[in-house]
């Protein structure tokens, strides 16, 4: 019985592979690939890496802003004592 279903599945796959629908699918994929290659796109991996770099840069910027605020406060306090 299992062999029957395997044979049936093989014949269905063979019919689909030789059908016009498969040709249309191949043509659409080729057109989409060509269209995407003309666009300035990045991979998901590149996007994720850049998002991580941006997050680290934001964290460093916030730390520097905090440090500058502390130094300005110290400077203002020392100038008011003079």
N, C-alpha and C positions, 0 to 999 in steps of 0.2 A: 504493500500500500504506500509506504514511504517512497519507494522507487517511482511509483506512478506520479506522485506529486512533484518529485524532483524533475522527472521528464517533462511534465506539464509546465513547470516553472521555466525550464530551459527553453521549451518551444515558445512560450510567451515572450521571454526575453529576446529570443532570436527574432521573433516577429516585430517586436518594438524596435530593435536595433536596425532592422531593414525597412522600417516604415518612414514615410515622409515626415512624421512628427519628429523623429530623431534628427533628420537633416535640418529641419527648422530649428531645433534646439541647438545644434552645432553652429548654425549660422548666427543665431541670436547671441550665443556666447561669444563668438568671434567678433561680432559688431560691438558688443558691450566691452570686451577686452580692449579693442581698438579705441573706443571712445574714452574709457578710463585712462588709457595710456596717455592721452592728450591732456588730461586734467592734471593739475598739480596736487596730487594726493599723497598721503603718507600711510604707512602701514599702521595697524593698531599698536604693534610693539613700539614703533617710533613715537607714536602719540603718547603712549603710557610713559615712556622714558622722559619725554619732554615735560609731561605733567609732573613727574617726580622732581625733575630739576627745578621747575617753577615753584613747587611747594617748598623745596629747600631754600631757594632764593628768597621767597616771601618770609620764611622763618628767620633767616639771617637779617633781612631788612628790618623786620620788627624788633629784633634784638638790638640792632644798631640804633634804631629810632629811640628805643628805651634808654640806651646808654647815652646818647646825645642829650636826651631830656634830663637825665641825672646830672650830667656834666654842666649843662646850662643852669640847673637849679643850684648846684654847688657854686658856680661862678657868680650867680646873682646873690647868693647868700654871703659870699666873701666880699662882694662889692658893697653890699649894704652895711657891712661892719666897718668899712673904711671911711 
